[in-house]
């Protein structure tokens, strides 16, 4: 395993990273040093104890999209391949089952593949601007405002309430990654099939990167 590690300036100078507590930033750097050639770290508890960080620091890295944690507590640095490369003839990690759960997007960022059988979206689904008519909003036979029942409407349409999918911290993180003016429309489209998925924060990013690539901001947020 290599002794040298690289860190992308675009990552650590981003607003999301700078907003992290200093302890979480320190944890990011230590995890980078401890990661294997694929960006995976298995001994996260040891790293936390060594530098005096807490699970709150780890959670902050996860919420802001710098780290993915698997069910067995193995983690992977999402932006690893942005700055680190390994020869193709080398096995980069022993965590092959975790590696199989990931995809790499056009920006060389790891994304968790949702555990679903069908991730396809209709090719006609387009993301509207907030000022434009929204084709995914129900407007057929729309009742008067006093009679409008969002719960009944969602039951007729399928999907789930977009407001229940993400925490406030996750929404702020998504605004760093994607165009805020189009994010609401993208979430509404995703919500129509969200009941099929788990871990919506990661699943939405896979959906958006695959089906709406123009939604992501240029560069690395």
Residue pairs with C-beta under 8 A, 6 or more apart in sequence:
1 36
1 37
2 37
2 86
5 32
5 33
5 35
5 84
6 83
6 84
7 29
7 32
7 83
8 79
8 82
8 83
8 220
10 82
10 219
10 220
11 17
11 66
11 79
11 82
11 83
11 220
12 25
12 28
14 176
14 220
14 221
15 176
15 221
16 64
16 65
16 66
16 173
16 176
16 221
17 25
17 28
17 64
17 66
19 64
20 28
20 60
20 61
20 64
21 57
21 60
23 52
23 53
23 54
23 57
24 53
24 57
24 58
24 60
24 61
26 51
26 53
26 57
27 47
27 48
27 51
27 53
27 57
27 58
27 61
28 61
28 66
28 67
28 77
30 47
30 50
30 51
30 53
31 41
31 44
31 47
31 61
31 67
31 75
31 77
32 77
34 41
34 43
34 47
35 41
35 76
35 77
35 80
36 92
36 93
36 94
36 95
37 84
37 86
37 90
37 92
37 93
38 76
38 80
38 86
38 92
38 93
38 95
38 99
39 76
39 77
39 80
39 81
39 84
39 93
39 110
40 74
40 75
40 76
40 93
40 95
40 98
40 99
41 47
41 74
41 75
41 76
41 77
42 74
42 95
44 58
44 69
44 73
44 74
44 75
45 73
47 53
48 54
48 55
48 57
48 58
58 67
58 69
58 75
61 67
62 68
62 69
63 167
63 169
63 170
63 173
63 201
64 169
64 173
64 176
65 78
65 173
65 176
65 177
65 201
65 205
66 77
66 78
66 79
67 75
67 76
67 77
67 78
68 75
68 76
68 78
68 102
68 110
68 112
68 202
69 75
70 76
70 98
70 101
72 98
74 95
74 98
76 95
76 98
76 102
76 110
77 110
78 109
78 110
78 111
79 108
79 109
79 110
79 220
80 110
81 104
81 108
81 109
81 110
82 107
82 108
82 109
82 220
86 92
92 99
93 99
101 112
101 113
102 110
102 111
102 112
102 113
103 110
103 111
103 113
103 206
104 110
104 111
105 111
105 209
106 209
106 213
107 216
107 220
109 220
111 202
111 205
111 206
111 209
112 199
112 202
112 203
112 206
113 206
114 197
114 198
114 199
114 202
114 203
114 206
115 197
115 198
116 196
116 197
116 203
118 196
119 206
119 207
119 210
121 189
121 193
121 207
121 211
125 135
125 136
125 189
125 211
126 135
127 182
127 185
127 186
127 189
127 212
127 215
128 134
128 135
128 182
128 185
129 181
129 182
129 185
130 181
130 182
130 184
130 185
134 185
134 188
136 185
136 188
136 189
136 192
137 188
138 153
138 156
138 157
142 148
143 149
150 161
151 161
154 160
154 161
157 192
158 192
158 193
158 195
159 191
159 192
159 193
159 194
159 195
160 191
160 194
160 195
161 191
162 184
162 187
162 188
162 190
162 191
165 187
165 190
165 191
165 194
165 200
165 204
166 174
166 187
166 200
166 201
166 204
170 201
173 201
174 183
174 201
174 204
174 205
175 183
176 217
176 221
177 205
177 216
177 217
177 221
178 186
178 208
178 215
178 216
178 217
179 215
179 216
179 217
182 215
183 215
186 204
186 208
186 212
186 215
187 204
190 200
190 203
190 204
190 207
190 208
194 200
194 203
197 203
208 215
208 216
209 216
